[in-house]
Amino acid sequence: MNRPMRISDILTFAEDAHPGAEIVSATVEGGLHRTTYGDIGPRIRQLANALTGIGVKLGDRVATLAWNGYRHFELYYAISGIGAVCHTINPRLSAEQMTYIVNHSGDTVLFIDLTFVPIVEALADQFPENLRYVIMTDRAHMPETSLKNVLCYEELLATGSPDIEWPEFPEDTASGLCYTSGTTGNPKGVLFSHRSTVLHALMCGVSFQKGICPGRRLMPVVPLFHANAWGMPYVSPLVGASLIFPGPHLDGKSVFDLMDGEGVNSGWGVPTVWLGLLEEVEARGRMPKGFDEVIVGGSAAPRSMIETFENQGVTVCHAWGMTEMSPIGTQGILTPPFTELPKEQQIDLKAKQGRRTFGVDLKIVDEEGNVLPKDGKATGELFVRGNAIIKGYYENPEATAEAMDADGWFGTGDVASINPDGFLTLTDRAKDLIKSGGEWISSIDVENMAMAHPDVANCAVIAVPHPKWAERPLLVVVPVAGVTPDTASILAHLATHLAKWQVPDDVVYVADLPLTATGKVSKMTLRQKRAAQEL
Ligand code: ADP
């Protein structure tokens, strides 16, 4: 039979097969909330009916601005279940970026966690006039708000019946939308379908066999607003693993306490989060109880971090992917014969970005597009092809044309080598972006803003390594002749357009910028100079 793949089938399957597996959430209101796949199913059906009741239709975009918690999980399934598109918004974006994406995506309803109500209040007059707002709490916790068209989540949900016949539609119907930062201009929309999402969940299920299986307790520290929390909200119910959601508390101490209290076996997140946890581990002299596996991605896992975890009995799996890939592309679980290697060599392998998962093809190419050998030496831009990878950006033909090659492969903007065993090593980044604590900063955007400052004649922004945030932006400025530039004033100017964490930490001044053969600013030379302490 040619039955279409549907996300709602994951939910109904989990209700049948794994009704007792838990969803535990640290809530914004305070305290822990506990439920199970068996108990959350009826609430999701109520929410789906309630959404239909307020006019949400097939294809409508319904946005969320929320932490990792059970209500956000409910929205993932209720919205996509009725054929609408769950648009997860990253609350860390600048006001300008957020305004752009709410308007570009044409959201009709915006669900907001209590924490983010002030952000939305400040931007509401730039959002579509008929956008409806739902605050994700109960009546007792509803805040005073200047927002119009506001509903209370629990009250809205209560209007829906728990009975539903989940609708059928073609499996390539859109189910999710997530914007990712571009090198220039506005963020680009990545649209997921029911087919890509279900296939990705199945791919993760077979790839992470130790980490994701019935009875395991998994903690996505990676946000639900970031690349589907790496697929965990879909694969966990599918296999019957419990989900422990950290809510708004992502510092080392809170993550440790929740992991320890809930017996989390496997944690998923960016290196910055795990560095925070490791500080706490050192202070307490032990790992959280039951913790035996950590999945690190989003930025390169430092070798020292891998060693620290492995030496204390926590297996490290270093993964690589992109929002555009749903997002998992590779993973670094060692299988025979690599498990027979001496420990040091195993750690060397784990410091690489892993091997491809099923459904993902990798190739590296030179500047003319010629495919390079997988010999572990040749480096080139990494292109991917697969079943859960975008065919283009949402309503953005220019960005799409730039990203795809003539054979339909997607250009990742990462520069890499692949060794004969299939291990990927990222060596550089062709895209002009900086990744700080797992979030993007566009160098070009910061440069454009800096150029508008009267002291700046020319400038470049480069990534510099940072022990906690992986990378931080550094602004390199050629001052206007005869002017003594004012660093504080330049940074204050940037802060008016950027989110606080996107503002460079420092400005260095140079007489001129190094250029490449084609006359572009050579960021590589600047990075090398910085590394050699010449900047
Ligand atoms: P995510 O952070 O969830 O992987 P994004 O789309 O925000 O998704 O970022 C993808 C980019 O992040 C990759 O193209 C790469 O530049 C970088 N990245 C992801 N994982 C790794 C990793 N393990 N090592 C180095 N860089 C990584």
Residues whose N, C-alpha, C, O or C-beta is under 5 A from the ligand:
A	BS01	ADP	T180 A227 V296 G297 G298 S299 A300 A301 A319 W320 G321 M322 T323 E324 P327 Q353 T412 D414 L426 G438
